[in-house]
């Protein structure tokens, strides 16, 4: 089934200005490192990206569409150029006072994701307002809370922070944490192989930095395995206890087999 990241715009993909409306390019600033890490998420992890944003009164004199769309298109195109392509963009144009079911945290514009084929239990809403976390609750997903200001949207939020602790999977202010959290376990593995001749323990992180800790009892073999980690840009721990008092080939052969199983 398909996993989704439902991502807020203002305050999440870009900095939200004091007046809470990005209606000129002078007020557009991308959220620090969001471009870099969302592109890594899109390239490395198995999520569809859906932008979900409330744009109060879009199309009215207070928020003209001719001011909105050039900025919106620039944001979307900039993320796409870095590899983060949104599969859908969902925009609610109502005011908070309208209490519309289409407005976050309502799900009226997201009903197709409530059907079969979507893995909402392993999907996330990412946003800087508690209403984003309430949306996660309403969808049956989890929330990633970019916690910079608890007061944002408080006038229309009936759920208090304390009541949402079970929904908030991660609370942070930076996108590196979001990437690390979502990646957790996706490209890492712990593997053991035991035979009559050897006992092997391996830890492998394909998105590491080239760090290695190798103990096989064979210095040259340790060096060869260290080079795999170093030049492959991965973190690798290998601990092998073998029957070296008899021969070397079991240690080398079984370690190679265990490493292949870890990669698989």
C-alpha positions as CSV (number, residue, x, y, z in Angstrom):
1,X,0.0,0.0,0.0
2,X,1.0,3.6,-0.6
3,X,2.4,5.7,2.2
4,X,1.8,9.5,2.1
5,X,3.5,12.5,3.5
6,X,0.9,15.3,3.8
7,X,3.0,18.4,4.0
8,X,1.9,21.9,5.1
9,X,3.3,24.8,3.1
10,X,3.8,28.1,5.1
11,X,5.9,27.5,8.1
12,X,7.0,24.0,6.9
13,X,8.3,24.3,3.3
14,X,8.9,28.1,3.6
15,X,9.1,30.5,6.5
16,X,5.8,32.0,7.5
17,X,5.9,35.8,7.7
18,X,4.5,37.7,10.7
19,X,1.3,38.5,8.9
20,X,0.9,34.8,8.0
21,X,0.5,35.5,4.3
22,X,3.2,35.1,1.6
23,X,1.7,37.5,-1.0
24,X,5.0,38.8,-2.5
25,X,8.3,37.4,-3.4
26,X,9.9,39.7,-1.0
27,X,8.3,37.7,1.8
28,X,9.3,34.3,0.5
29,X,12.1,32.5,2.3
30,X,12.5,28.7,2.1
31,X,12.5,26.8,5.4
32,X,16.2,26.1,6.3
33,X,17.4,22.8,4.7
34,X,13.9,21.8,3.7
35,X,14.8,21.7,0.0
36,X,17.8,19.5,0.6
37,X,16.2,17.0,3.0
38,X,12.8,16.8,1.4
39,X,14.6,15.9,-1.9
40,X,16.5,13.2,-0.1
41,X,13.2,11.9,1.3
42,X,11.7,11.9,-2.1
43,X,14.7,10.1,-3.7
44,X,15.5,7.6,-1.0
45,X,12.2,6.7,0.7
46,X,8.9,5.3,-0.4
47,X,6.4,8.1,0.2
48,X,4.1,10.1,-2.1
49,X,4.2,13.8,-1.4
50,X,0.9,15.7,-1.0
51,X,1.0,19.5,-0.2
52,X,-2.0,20.5,2.0
53,X,-2.4,24.2,2.7
54,X,-5.0,26.5,4.0
55,X,-4.9,29.8,2.1
56,X,-7.3,32.1,3.9
57,X,-9.7,33.8,1.5
58,X,-7.7,33.0,-1.6
59,X,-9.4,34.7,-4.6
60,X,-10.8,37.5,-2.5
61,X,-9.5,41.1,-2.3
62,X,-7.6,40.1,0.9
63,X,-5.7,37.4,-0.9
64,X,-5.8,37.9,-4.7
65,X,-5.0,34.9,-6.8
66,X,-2.7,36.9,-9.1
67,X,-0.4,37.4,-6.2
68,X,-0.6,33.9,-5.0
69,X,0.0,31.7,-8.0
70,X,3.4,33.0,-9.2
71,X,4.8,32.4,-5.7
72,X,3.0,29.0,-5.3
73,X,4.3,27.9,-8.7
74,X,7.8,29.0,-7.9
75,X,7.8,27.1,-4.6
76,X,6.5,23.9,-6.3
77,X,8.9,24.3,-9.2
78,X,11.9,24.9,-7.0
79,X,11.2,21.8,-4.9
80,X,10.6,19.8,-8.1
81,X,14.0,20.9,-9.5
82,X,15.6,19.4,-6.4
83,X,13.8,16.1,-6.9
84,X,10.8,16.6,-4.5
85,X,7.8,16.4,-6.8
86,X,4.4,16.7,-5.2
87,X,1.9,14.1,-6.4
88,X,-1.0,16.4,-5.5
89,X,-1.5,19.9,-4.2
90,X,-4.6,20.5,-2.0
91,X,-5.6,24.1,-1.3
92,X,-8.5,25.2,0.9
93,X,-9.5,28.8,0.2
94,X,-12.0,29.4,3.0
95,X,-11.6,31.5,6.2
96,X,-11.4,30.0,9.6
97,X,-14.7,31.5,10.5
98,X,-16.4,29.5,7.7
99,X,-15.8,26.2,9.6
100,X,-15.6,24.5,6.3
101,X,-15.0,20.7,6.3
102,X,-12.5,21.3,3.5
103,X,-10.2,23.3,5.7
104,X,-7.5,21.7,7.8
105,X,-7.9,19.8,10.0
106,X,-11.0,18.7,8.1
107,X,-10.5,15.9,5.6
108,X,-13.1,16.7,3.0
109,X,-10.5,17.4,0.3
110,X,-8.6,14.3,1.2
111,X,-11.3,11.6,1.1
112,X,-9.6,9.6,-1.7
113,X,-6.8,8.8,0.7
114,X,-9.2,7.3,3.2
115,X,-10.0,4.4,0.8
116,X,-8.2,1.2,0.0
117,X,-4.6,1.3,-1.3
118,X,-3.2,3.9,1.1
119,X,-1.2,3.0,4.3
120,X,-2.3,5.8,6.5
121,X,-1.1,4.1,9.7
122,X,2.5,4.6,8.3
123,X,1.8,8.0,6.8
124,X,2.6,11.4,8.3
125,X,1.3,14.9,8.3
126,X,4.2,17.4,8.6
127,X,3.3,20.9,9.7
128,X,4.0,23.7,12.1
129,X,0.5,24.1,13.6
130,X,-1.4,21.9,16.0
131,X,-4.2,21.8,13.4
132,X,-1.7,19.8,11.2
133,X,-1.5,17.3,14.0
134,X,-5.2,17.2,14.4
135,X,-5.4,16.5,10.6
136,X,-3.1,13.5,11.2
137,X,-5.5,12.3,13.9
138,X,-8.5,12.7,11.6
139,X,-6.7,10.8,8.9
140,X,-5.6,8.0,11.1
141,X,-2.0,9.0,10.5
142,X,0.8,10.3,12.7
143,X,2.1,13.8,13.0
144,X,5.5,15.4,12.7
145,X,5.3,18.7,14.5
146,X,7.6,21.6,13.5
147,X,7.3,23.3,16.8
148,X,8.2,26.9,16.5
149,X,5.1,28.6,17.9
150,X,2.3,26.8,19.7
151,X,0.1,29.9,19.3
152,X,-0.2,29.6,15.5
153,X,-3.8,28.8,14.6
154,X,-4.7,28.5,18.3
155,X,-8.0,30.4,17.8
156,X,-9.4,27.7,15.6
157,X,-7.9,24.7,17.3
158,X,-10.0,22.8,19.8
159,X,-7.4,20.2,20.6
160,X,-4.7,21.1,23.1
161,X,-1.1,20.1,22.8
162,X,-1.3,17.7,25.7
163,X,-4.1,15.7,24.1
164,X,-2.2,15.0,21.0
165,X,0.9,13.3,22.4
166,X,-0.1,10.0,21.0
167,X,-0.4,11.4,17.5
168,X,2.9,13.3,17.5
169,X,5.6,10.9,16.3
170,X,8.3,13.6,16.1
171,X,8.7,17.1,17.4
172,X,11.5,19.2,16.0
173,X,12.5,22.5,14.4
174,X,14.6,21.1,11.6
175,X,14.3,19.0,8.5
176,X,17.4,16.9,9.1
177,X,15.6,15.4,12.1
178,X,12.6,14.7,9.9
179,X,14.7,13.0,7.3
180,X,16.6,10.9,9.9
181,X,13.3,9.9,11.6
182,X,11.6,8.8,8.4
183,X,14.8,7.0,7.2
184,X,15.2,5.1,10.5
185,X,15.4,1.5,9.7
186,X,14.7,2.0,6.0
187,X,18.3,1.4,4.9
188,X,19.9,-0.1,8.0
189,X,20.1,-3.7,9.0
190,X,21.5,-5.8,11.8
191,X,22.3,-9.4,10.8
192,X,23.7,-12.4,12.5
193,X,25.0,-15.7,11.0
194,X,26.0,-18.7,13.2
195,X,27.5,-21.9,12.0
196,X,29.5,-24.7,13.7
197,X,32.6,-22.8,12.6
198,X,31.8,-19.1,12.9
199,X,29.7,-16.6,14.8
200,X,29.2,-13.4,12.8
201,X,27.4,-10.1,13.8
202,X,26.9,-7.3,11.2
203,X,25.5,-3.8,11.4
204,X,25.1,-2.0,8.0
205,X,23.9,1.5,7.3
206,X,23.8,2.3,3.6
207,X,23.4,6.0,4.3
208,X,26.3,6.3,6.6
209,X,29.5,8.3,6.3
210,X,32.1,5.6,5.7
211,X,32.8,4.6,9.3
212,X,33.8,1.0,9.9
213,X,34.6,-1.3,12.9
214,X,35.9,-4.6,11.7
215,X,37.1,-7.5,13.8
216,X,37.6,-10.8,12.0
217,X,40.9,-11.9,13.5
218,X,42.5,-11.5,10.0
219,X,44.2,-8.1,9.6
220,X,44.3,-8.1,5.8
221,X,40.7,-9.2,5.6
222,X,39.8,-6.5,8.1
223,X,41.4,-4.0,5.9
224,X,39.5,-5.2,2.8
225,X,36.2,-4.9,4.6
226,X,37.1,-1.5,5.9
227,X,37.7,-0.3,2.3
228,X,34.1,-1.4,1.4
229,X,32.7,0.9,4.0
230,X,35.1,3.8,3.3
231,X,34.7,3.9,-0.5
232,X,31.1,2.9,-0.5
233,X,30.1,5.7,1.9
234,X,28.4,3.3,4.3
235,X,28.8,2.5,8.0
236,X,29.8,-1.1,8.6
237,X,30.4,-3.1,11.8
238,X,31.6,-6.7,11.4
239,X,32.5,-8.9,14.3
240,X,33.5,-12.5,13.3
241,X,34.6,-15.2,15.7
242,X,35.8,-18.2,13.7
243,X,37.9,-21.3,14.0
244,X,41.1,-19.6,13.1
245,X,43.0,-22.2,15.1
246,X,42.0,-24.7,12.4
247,X,41.9,-22.6,9.2
248,X,41.1,-19.2,7.8
249,X,38.7,-20.1,5.0
250,X,35.6,-20.6,7.2
251,X,36.0,-17.0,8.6
252,X,36.4,-15.5,5.2
253,X,33.7,-17.5,3.4
254,X,31.1,-17.1,6.1
255,X,31.7,-13.4,6.6
256,X,31.3,-12.9,2.9
257,X,28.0,-14.9,2.9
258,X,26.8,-12.9,5.9
259,X,27.6,-9.6,4.4
260,X,25.8,-10.6,1.2
261,X,22.8,-11.5,3.2
262,X,22.9,-8.1,5.0
263,X,23.0,-6.3,1.7
264,X,20.1,-8.3,0.4
